């Protein structure tokens, strides 16, 4: 999942608490990375918890899938 962290940083997603919860002020969701489970999850960003309790929107198991989603949906 190290490549995932690097990919998100390159797209201007920030993990302020260094706990695997990435936010970008221009998007209405948070991206959570679970290194132990090998899963990447998009959740609704409720504002105060950076997506920890938000509704799950998408889930990925590889950086390649995440990159494809970015290209197809965000255009990055």
Secondary structure by P-SEA (a helix, b strand, c coil): caaaaaaaaaacccccccccbbbbccccbbbbbcccccbbbbccccccccccccccccccccaaaaaaaaaacccc
